[in-house]
Amino acid sequence: MITTTDRPAPRAQQNGHMSGSGQPGLHAALRSPAGAPTLDSMLEHFRLLEPVFDAMPDIVFFVKDREARYALVNRALASRCGLKDKFGLLGKTAEEVFPQRFGRIYTAQDRAVLAQGNAMIDQLELHLYPARQPGWCMTSKQPLHDANGNVVGLAGISRDLQADESTHPAYSRLAAVVQHIQCNFVQPLNMPHLAAMANMSIAQLERYFHKVFHLTPRQVLLKTRLDAATALLVTRDKVTDVAALCGYTDHSAFTRQFKATVGLTPTEYRALLRAHGPVGKSSTSARSNQ
């Protein structure tokens, strides 16, 4: 999504219990405090963690009430909304904070989480930073339940994927696999081949990917394809050509995948970029001028 918070079509998990995260400690912090009967009492608990989340510039943290209004946020979220004071977000919905096109989507997603009581777990999202540079994050949301099991709000985190993964001690075992994915992203993922390249089982490969990148191999492929797509959409290439260049033989499948991750169709994303500056030459012309 083109922000650091919310996304439609999340992976849901029943009963509000999170698992499988690259940040289990953070996800545990989102759960409803034991014995807290109201949202206000839960907020007292979360405020104890507020200084910790304020000290994390690559983590967005927020708590929303039953009406999807911000009740608690950290500095990173305020900064990405262009605010110096995070208290300016309190009492507002995402629809009131973000541009109309996006705000409606975010608020609708919040209300779905609140109504269904299901958690959104490690949703890979593309968003734009304040300088309009595209970036990636993993977003999770947890419904908050009172003592009677009623949903009274939600808590969420969104974690940037901008760290230098090459410094991870396990990276050397994955370097060749990552390079293969990045150089052959047009091709479907061949997990047995990738596992053999790393001299691992498929289960080991997936486990190491999650340790280093907090992503599955398929998510790395998706990220690589959409990185290429967002770069090509700056050019004047037809969307159908962009889809083919990024490994999608079916234009509609490309559009569905792009919208599910970015929150906009490729055409809408291009229009957003065009509204803030001229679209460049076609990729063919750009390559010929290099």
C-alpha positions in Angstrom: 0.0 0.0 0.0 1.2 3.5 -0.6 1.7 4.3 3.0 3.1 2.7 6.1 -0.1 1.4 7.6 -3.0 -0.3 6.1 -3.9 -2.8 3.3 -6.9 -4.6 1.9 -6.9 -8.3 1.3 -4.8 -9.2 4.3 -3.7 -12.7 5.4 -6.1 -13.4 8.2 -5.8 -15.6 11.2 -8.7 -16.7 13.3 -9.2 -15.7 16.9 -6.6 -12.9 16.8 -3.5 -15.0 17.6 -0.4 -14.0 15.6 2.3 -16.4 14.5 5.0 -16.8 11.9 6.4 -13.3 12.3 9.9 -12.3 11.9 9.3 -10.1 14.9 7.5 -12.3 17.5 8.3 -9.9 20.3 6.6 -7.0 18.5 3.5 -9.1 17.7 3.2 -10.3 21.2 3.2 -6.7 22.3 0.1 -6.1 20.2 -2.1 -8.6 22.0 -4.9 -7.5 24.4 -3.4 -7.2 27.9 -4.7 -9.9 30.1 -7.5 -8.8 32.4 -7.9 -5.4 30.7 -11.7 -4.8 30.6 -11.8 -1.7 28.4 -9.8 0.0 25.6 -8.8 2.8 28.0 -7.2 0.3 30.3 -5.4 -1.3 27.3 -4.1 2.1 26.3 -2.5 2.5 29.7 -0.7 -0.8 29.0 0.4 0.3 25.5 1.5 3.7 26.8 4.2 1.9 28.8 5.6 0.7 25.4 5.2 4.1 23.7 8.8 5.3 24.4 10.1 2.0 22.9 8.1 2.4 19.7 9.0 6.2 19.5 12.7 5.1 19.5 12.2 2.9 16.4 12.3 5.0 13.2 11.7 2.0 11.0 8.6 0.8 12.9 5.2 2.4 12.7 3.0 1.6 15.7 -0.6 2.5 16.3 -3.7 1.7 18.3 -7.2 2.5 17.0 -10.6 2.5 18.8 -13.8 0.7 17.8 -14.5 3.5 15.3 -11.1 3.0 13.6 -9.8 6.3 15.0 -6.2 6.7 16.1 -5.9 6.4 19.9 -2.2 6.0 20.2 0.6 6.4 17.6 4.4 6.6 17.5 6.6 9.3 16.1 7.4 7.3 12.9 3.7 7.4 11.8 3.4 11.1 12.5 6.6 11.8 10.6 5.3 9.9 7.5 2.1 11.8 7.7 4.1 15.0 7.5 3.3 16.0 11.1 5.8 17.2 13.7 3.4 16.4 16.6 2.0 12.9 16.7 -0.9 14.0 18.8 -2.4 15.7 15.7 -3.4 12.2 14.5 -5.4 11.3 17.6 -9.1 11.0 17.2 -8.9 10.8 13.4 -9.4 7.9 11.0 -7.0 7.0 8.2 -9.6 8.5 5.9 -9.1 11.9 7.5 -5.3 11.7 7.5 -4.4 10.2 4.1 -5.3 11.3 0.6 -8.9 10.4 -0.2 -8.1 7.7 -2.7 -6.1 5.8 -0.1 -7.9 6.8 3.1 -11.1 5.2 2.2 -9.3 1.9 1.5 -7.4 2.0 4.8 -10.5 2.8 6.9 -12.5 0.1 5.2 -9.7 -2.4 6.0 -9.7 -1.3 9.6 -13.4 -1.8 9.9 -13.2 -5.2 8.4 -10.6 -6.2 11.0 -12.8 -4.7 13.8 -15.9 -6.4 12.5 -14.5 -9.9 11.9 -12.0 -10.0 14.8 -9.3 -11.6 12.6 -5.6 -10.6 12.7 -3.7 -9.4 9.6 -0.3 -11.0 9.7 2.9 -10.0 7.9 1.3 -8.4 4.9 3.9 -7.4 2.3 3.2 -3.8 1.2 4.6 -1.3 -1.1 4.3 2.3 0.0 5.8 5.8 -0.8 7.9 7.6 1.7 7.6 11.3 2.2 10.2 12.0 -0.5 8.1 9.9 -2.8 10.6 7.0 -2.9 8.9 3.6 -3.1 9.7 1.3 -0.1 8.6 -2.0 1.3 7.2 -2.9 4.7 5.5 -5.8 6.5 2.3 -4.8 8.2 0.3 -6.7 10.9 -2.8 -5.8 12.8 -4.3 -7.3 15.9 -7.9 -6.9 17.1 -8.2 -6.0 20.8 -10.7 -7.8 22.9 -12.2 -6.8 26.2 -12.8 -9.2 29.1 -16.1 -10.4 27.5 -14.4 -11.2 24.2 -15.8 -8.1 22.3 -13.5 -6.3 19.8 -12.9 -2.8 21.2 -10.1 -1.7 18.9 -7.0 -2.8 17.1 -3.2 -2.4 17.4 -0.8 -2.6 14.5 2.8 -2.4 13.5 4.4 -1.8 10.1 8.1 -2.7 9.8 10.3 -1.3 7.0 12.3 -3.8 4.9 15.2 -1.5 4.3 18.0 -3.0 6.4 21.1 -4.3 4.7 20.4 -8.0 4.8 23.9 -8.8 3.5 25.2 -8.1 7.0 23.2 -11.0 8.4 25.5 -14.0 9.3 23.3 -16.4 7.3 23.3 -14.3 4.2 26.2 -16.0 2.5 24.2 -19.2 2.3 21.5 -17.4 0.4 23.5 -15.0 -1.8 23.5 -17.2 -4.9 19.8 -17.9 -4.5 18.8 -14.3 -4.2 20.9 -13.3 -7.2 19.3 -16.1 -9.2 15.8 -14.8 -8.2 16.7 -11.2 -9.1 18.3 -12.1 -12.4 15.5 -14.5 -13.4 12.4 -12.9 -11.9 10.5 -13.3 -15.2 10.5 -17.1 -14.6 8.3 -19.0 -12.2 9.9 -19.9 -8.8 11.5 -23.4 -8.9 11.9 -24.2 -5.2 13.6 -27.6 -5.6 16.2 -25.9 -7.9 16.7 -23.0 -5.4 17.1 -25.4 -2.5 19.7 -27.4 -4.4 21.6 -24.2 -5.2 21.9 -23.5 -1.5 22.5 -27.2 -0.6 19.4 -27.1 1.7 16.1 -28.7 1.9 13.1 -26.6 0.8 12.1 -26.2 4.5 15.6 -25.1 5.4 15.7 -22.6 2.6 12.3 -21.1 3.6 13.5 -20.9 7.2 16.7 -19.1 6.3 14.9 -16.7 4.0 12.6 -15.8 6.9 15.5 -15.3 9.3 17.4 -13.0 6.9 14.7 -11.2 4.9 11.6 -11.7 7.1 10.1 -12.9 3.7 9.4 -16.2 2.0 11.2 -16.9 -1.3 7.9 -16.3 -3.1 7.6 -12.9 -1.4 11.1 -12.0 -2.5 10.1 -12.9 -6.1 7.0 -10.8 -5.8 9.0 -7.9 -4.3 11.6 -8.2 -7.1 8.9 -8.2 -9.8 7.0 -5.3 -8.4 10.2 -3.3 -7.9 10.8 -3.7 -11.6 7.2 -2.8 -12.3 7.2 0.4 -10.4 10.4 1.4 -12.2 8.9 0.6 -15.6 5.7 2.5 -14.8 7.7 5.7 -14.6 8.3 5.2 -18.4 5.7 5.4 -21.2 5.7 1.7 -21.8 2.2 0.2 -22.1 1.0 -1.6 -19.0 0.6 -4.8 -20.9 4.3 -4.5 -21.9 5.3 -3.8 -18.3 3.4 -6.9 -17.2 5.2 -9.1 -19.7 8.6 -7.6 -18.8 7.9 -8.5 -15.1 7.1 -12.1 -15.7 3.3 -11.9 -16.1 1.8 -13.6 -19.1 -1.6 -12.6 -18.0 -2.2 -8.8 -17.9 -5.2 -9.2 -15.6 -3.1 -11.3 -13.1 -0.5 -8.6 -13.0 -3.1 -6.0 -12.3 -4.7 -8.0 -9.5 -1.3 -8.8 -7.9 -0.2 -5.2 -8.2 -3.4 -3.8 -6.7 -3.4 -6.4 -3.9 0.1 -5.3 -2.8 0.2 -1.6 -3.7 -3.4 -0.7 -3.3 -3.7 0.8 -6.7 -3.9 -0.6 -10.2 -0.8 -0.1 -12.4 -2.7 2.6 -14.3 -3.7 4.4 -11.1 -0.1 4.2 -9.8 1.2 5.7 -13.0 -1.4 8.5 -12.8 -0.3 9.2 -9.2 3.3 9.6 -10.4 2.2 11.7 -13.4 0.3 14.0 -11.1 3.5 14.9 -9.3 5.8 15.1 -12.3 6.3 14.1 -15.9 6.4 10.4 -16.8 9.7 9.5 -18.5 10.5 8.0 -21.8 9.8 4.4 -22.7 12.1 1.8 -21.3 13.3 1.0 -24.9 14.2 4.6 -25.5 15.8 5.0 -22.1 18.0 1.9 -22.7 19.0 3.2 -26.1 20.2 6.5 -24.6 22.5 4.8 -22.1 
